[in-house]
Amino acid sequence: MIRTLLALTVSVLALPSPALAHGNVDCKAGSPASWKSVDALKAKLTREGWKIKKAKREGNCYEVYGKTRDGDNVEAFFHPATLERVMVMRRGKMIYRAPGF
């Protein structure tokens, strides 16, 4: 019984978690000197109808927590030089990933 419980616990812990998937995002952004500002990204997303809760640099990407114009609460990653979407997650599930990322 204890062996079975231990095996089950280990197997559950070994499963990849969608909520942690963003740790693998690499925006391949190059030198920070070529990056646009986080404020420029916020302005772009606001024009597109987003409500921004938080925006920050995360590794070599910009990470945004907010609500899309469709009302979805998301965590999204953007390329800091182009401000293009790289990945979007809703409730820990990936709903968009740009080709090549």
N, C-alpha and C positions, 0 to 999 in steps of 0.2 A: 504494500500500500504506500509506504513512504517512498519507495523507489519510483513508483508510478507518478506520484505527486511531484517529486523532484524532476523527473523527466518531462512532465507536462510544463512545469514552471520554466525550465531551461529552454524548451522549444518555443514557448510564447515569448520569452525575452529575446530570442534569437531572430524572431520575425522582423522584417523591416517595417518601420513605422512611417506612414505617409506624412505625419506631422513633422518628421525629421528629414523629409526628402529635400527640403530647401538647403540643407547643409552642403549639397552637391552642386549648387548653382555656381557657375564660373562665368562671369560676363565677358571675360577676355577683353577688358576695357583699356588696357595699356596704361600710359602715364596719367596720373590724376591731373596733370596740367591741361589735358585735353578734355576733361570732364565738364559738363554743364553743372550748374548748381542744383541743390535739392529744391531750392525755391522755384527754379525754372520748371522742374518736374511737377511740383505742387500746382503751379499756375496752369500747366498743360492739362493735368488731370482735372482740375477744377473747371476749365473750359469744356472738357468732355463730359461734365456732369457728375464727377466723383465728389464724394465728401471724404476728406482726408482726416484720419484720426491721428496718424503718426507716420512720419517719413524720415528715414535715416540712411546712412551709409552702412552697408553690411558686407564686409569683405571688399570685393571689387564690383559690387552691384549697389543699386539703391533699393531699399526695401520699404514698401508702403503698406500700412494697414488702413483700410478704408472701406467705403461703400461705393459700389459702381453705380452708374446711372440707372441700371436695372434693379438696384436695391440689394444686390448681393454683398454681404460682408466678406471681404477677401484679404489675403496676404499676397502681395504681388512684388515681383522683382523686375527692375528695369535696368537697361544698359546705361551707365552714367554719361557716356559721350553722345549717344544718339537719342536717349530717353525712350527707346523702344521697349515694349514688353518682352521679357525673357520667360517668365513663368508666373502663373496665377494659381493660387490655391484657395479653396473654399472648404471650411470645416476640416482641414487637414487632408483634403483630397485634391490632387492636381486636376485643374480643369483646362489649363492651357500651358503649353511649353513650346517655345519658338523652335523652329528647325535648327539643328546644330547645337542646341544647348541642353 
